[in-house]
Amino acid sequence: MKIPRIATLTLVILASSGCTKDPVSYEDCILQKLSRPATKSASEAIIDACRLKFPEKIPPKQELKVVPQTEIAKLKGRFRARSGISYGNLYNGTDSWKISELTILVWEPSDKPGLFDDMFGERYKVKLESGPLTSTSFDLQTNSVDSKEYKWRIVEAKGVQVTE
């Protein structure tokens, strides 16, 4: 009967001596080091030490490219100009572009519609994240007046071409 007691004693000694597996990730480090209650300053020191041991991996930023007009034609949406803040919704109908930036032109239609109605509009840049075949809402600060009706169109789109 002494063998089970020796095995139990050995396990207790090994477990209490800190003979545990080294963490392999930031999350493992946090879970392992903060397994017992600690003060706020001790917790912050542990978090800093874990982050130092496992730096955050930031994916390389991909350069935005101008989306071809054939693909811009697949972008559909609605836009409502309001006094101050205007809002819209974009459906990205492309199957290979993640749209990150739009340049839209907003103008007040004249009483006598003509070919150059949109020449005197204002351009706005819209930052958003819209993956292929998804809808995204956006808002922006505009100089429009609430009581007027405005028209809009997408002038340019920038994004990253995705391949699957």
One Martini backbone bead per residue (centre of mass of N, CA, C, O) as a GRO file, in nm:
protein
  164
    1MET     BB    1   0.049   0.067  -0.005
    2LYS     BB    2   0.295   0.264  -0.057
    3ILE     BB    3   0.281   0.331  -0.362
    4PRO     BB    4   0.032   0.521  -0.377
    5ARG     BB    5   0.151   0.732  -0.181
    6ILE     BB    6   0.401   0.801  -0.348
    7ALA     BB    7   0.252   0.892  -0.602
    8THR     BB    8   0.091   1.116  -0.469
    9LEU     BB    9   0.331   1.274  -0.355
   10THR     BB   10   0.469   1.328  -0.629
   11LEU     BB   11   0.236   1.487  -0.760
   12VAL     BB   12   0.222   1.712  -0.551
   13ILE     BB   13   0.512   1.813  -0.586
   14LEU     BB   14   0.502   1.873  -0.891
   15ALA     BB   15   0.260   2.072  -0.885
   16SER     BB   16   0.385   2.275  -0.660
   17SER     BB   17   0.669   2.334  -0.827
   18GLY     BB   18   0.589   2.430  -1.130
   19CYS     BB   19   0.554   2.171  -1.332
   20THR     BB   20   0.465   2.323  -1.604
   21LYS     BB   21   0.354   2.420  -1.890
   22ASP     BB   22   0.431   2.623  -2.122
   23PRO     BB   23   0.320   2.873  -2.282
   24VAL     BB   24   0.192   2.921  -2.638
   25SER     BB   25   0.018   3.178  -2.558
   26TYR     BB   26  -0.138   3.451  -2.450
   27GLU     BB   27  -0.383   3.304  -2.332
   28ASP     BB   28  -0.227   3.090  -2.171
   29CYS     BB   29  -0.072   3.288  -1.996
   30ILE     BB   30  -0.312   3.419  -1.858
   31LEU     BB   31  -0.443   3.162  -1.743
   32GLN     BB   32  -0.193   3.069  -1.582
   33LYS     BB   33  -0.125   3.342  -1.415
   34LEU     BB   34  -0.456   3.401  -1.348
   35SER     BB   35  -0.570   3.156  -1.163
   36ARG     BB   36  -0.537   3.360  -0.939
   37PRO     BB   37  -0.591   3.594  -0.737
   38ALA     BB   38  -0.530   3.951  -0.798
   39THR     BB   39  -0.417   4.236  -0.822
   40LYS     BB   40  -0.429   4.488  -1.033
   41SER     BB   41  -0.118   4.530  -1.066
   42ALA     BB   42  -0.052   4.230  -1.107
   43SER     BB   43  -0.230   4.186  -1.354
   44GLU     BB   44  -0.094   4.399  -1.535
   45ALA     BB   45   0.189   4.268  -1.526
   46ILE     BB   46   0.104   4.001  -1.653
   47ILE     BB   47  -0.008   4.112  -1.915
   48ASP     BB   48   0.256   4.248  -2.006
   49ALA     BB   49   0.432   3.990  -2.003
   50CYS     BB   50   0.263   3.831  -2.208
   51ARG     BB   51   0.285   4.039  -2.441
   52LEU     BB   52   0.595   4.026  -2.456
   53LYS     BB   53   0.606   3.717  -2.519
   54PHE     BB   54   0.324   3.775  -2.701
   55PRO     BB   55   0.297   3.936  -2.961
   56GLU     BB   56   0.108   4.108  -3.165
   57LYS     BB   57  -0.039   4.002  -3.466
   58ILE     BB   58  -0.018   4.198  -3.749
   59PRO     BB   59  -0.143   4.224  -4.032
   60PRO     BB   60  -0.076   4.310  -4.328
   61LYS     BB   61  -0.128   4.585  -4.507
   62GLN     BB   62  -0.334   4.643  -4.763
   63GLU     BB   63  -0.349   4.785  -5.057
   64LEU     BB   64  -0.542   4.999  -5.209
   65LYS     BB   65  -0.762   4.967  -5.484
   66VAL     BB   66  -0.898   5.037  -5.772
   67VAL     BB   67  -1.207   4.986  -5.881
   68PRO     BB   68  -1.357   4.876  -6.136
   69GLN     BB   69  -1.630   4.975  -6.317
   70THR     BB   70  -1.755   4.689  -6.348
   71GLU     BB   71  -1.773   4.664  -6.028
   72ILE     BB   72  -1.922   4.926  -5.949
   73ALA     BB   73  -2.189   4.836  -6.092
   74LYS     BB   74  -2.236   4.623  -5.836
   75LEU     BB   75  -2.302   4.871  -5.669
   76LYS     BB   76  -2.551   4.917  -5.424
   77GLY     BB   77  -2.790   5.179  -5.309
   78ARG     BB   78  -2.854   5.407  -5.040
   79PHE     BB   79  -2.938   5.764  -4.990
   80ARG     BB   80  -2.956   6.012  -4.717
   81ALA     BB   81  -2.997   6.343  -4.701
   82ARG     BB   82  -2.907   6.546  -4.431
   83SER     BB   83  -2.875   6.747  -4.176
   84GLY     BB   84  -2.532   6.682  -4.151
   85ILE     BB   85  -2.636   6.372  -4.136
   86SER     BB   86  -2.576   6.103  -4.342
   87TYR     BB   87  -2.716   5.805  -4.505
   88GLY     BB   88  -2.645   5.448  -4.581
   89ASN     BB   89  -2.645   5.171  -4.826
   90LEU     BB   90  -2.441   4.886  -4.917
   91TYR     BB   91  -2.417   4.667  -5.195
   92ASN     BB   92  -2.189   4.405  -5.256
   93GLY     BB   93  -2.195   4.247  -5.579
   94THR     BB   94  -1.933   4.134  -5.555
   95ASP     BB   95  -1.696   3.839  -5.560
   96SER     BB   96  -1.380   4.006  -5.528
   97TRP     BB   97  -1.450   4.259  -5.323
   98LYS     BB   98  -1.321   4.469  -5.071
   99ILE     BB   99  -1.472   4.744  -4.941
  100SER     BB  100  -1.325   5.066  -4.795
  101GLU     BB  101  -1.387   5.294  -5.023
  102LEU     BB  102  -1.575   5.589  -5.100
  103THR     BB  103  -1.680   5.800  -5.370
  104ILE     BB  104  -1.919   6.054  -5.351
  105LEU     BB  105  -2.190   6.217  -5.517
  106VAL     BB  106  -2.365   6.518  -5.422
  107TRP     BB  107  -2.687   6.649  -5.540
  108GLU     BB  108  -2.897   6.899  -5.663
  109PRO     BB  109  -3.157   6.901  -5.842
  110SER     BB  110  -3.293   7.047  -6.100
  111ASP     BB  111  -3.566   7.170  -6.270
  112LYS     BB  112  -3.363   7.121  -6.526
  113PRO     BB  113  -3.273   6.855  -6.645
  114GLY     BB  114  -2.938   6.738  -6.712
  115LEU     BB  115  -2.634   6.618  -6.803
  116PHE     BB  116  -2.484   6.827  -6.569
  117ASP     BB  117  -2.606   6.808  -6.275
  118ASP     BB  118  -2.333   6.679  -6.117
  119MET     BB  119  -2.108   6.908  -6.138
  120PHE     BB  120  -2.202   7.068  -5.846
  121GLY     BB  121  -2.119   6.875  -5.649
  122GLU     BB  122  -2.028   6.675  -5.370
  123ARG     BB  123  -1.754   6.521  -5.230
  124TYR     BB  124  -1.725   6.196  -5.061
  125LYS     BB  125  -1.574   6.010  -4.809
  126VAL     BB  126  -1.606   5.655  -4.739
  127LYS     BB  127  -1.578   5.450  -4.465
  128LEU     BB  128  -1.554   5.089  -4.499
  129GLU     BB  129  -1.682   4.737  -4.466
  130SER     BB  130  -1.723   4.530  -4.768
  131GLY     BB  131  -1.794   4.241  -4.858
  132PRO     BB  132  -1.877   4.010  -5.053
  133LEU     BB  133  -2.213   3.995  -5.068
  134THR     BB  134  -2.274   4.262  -4.887
  135SER     BB  135  -2.402   4.468  -4.629
  136THR     BB  136  -2.364   4.832  -4.557
  137SER     BB  137  -2.348   5.082  -4.335
  138PHE     BB  138  -2.356   5.451  -4.349
  139ASP     BB  139  -2.195   5.765  -4.252
  140LEU     BB  140  -2.203   6.135  -4.293
  141GLN     BB  141  -2.080   6.446  -4.333
  142THR     BB  142  -2.284   6.720  -4.441
  143ASN     BB  143  -2.415   7.016  -4.639
  144SER     BB  144  -2.702   6.959  -4.617
  145VAL     BB  145  -3.048   7.010  -4.653
  146ASP     BB  146  -3.331   6.871  -4.527
  147SER     BB  147  -3.562   6.987  -4.743
  148LYS     BB  148  -3.399   6.840  -4.960
  149GLU     BB  149  -3.333   6.678  -5.256
  150TYR     BB  150  -3.105   6.414  -5.338
  151LYS     BB  151  -2.835   6.303  -5.523
  152TRP     BB  152  -2.639   6.003  -5.621
  153ARG     BB  153  -2.296   5.869  -5.666
  154ILE     BB  154  -2.046   5.660  -5.765
  155VAL     BB  155  -1.710   5.736  -5.844
  156GLU     BB  156  -1.542   5.563  -5.625
  157ALA     BB  157  -1.347   5.263  -5.547
  158LYS     BB  158  -1.190   5.091  -5.270
  159GLY     BB  159  -0.974   4.794  -5.240
  160VAL     BB  160  -0.969   4.433  -5.208
  161GLN     BB  161  -0.873   4.156  -5.358
  162VAL     BB  162  -1.032   3.845  -5.344
  163THR     BB  163  -0.930   3.505  -5.278
  164GLU     BB  164  -1.050   3.143  -5.281
   0.00000   0.00000   0.00000
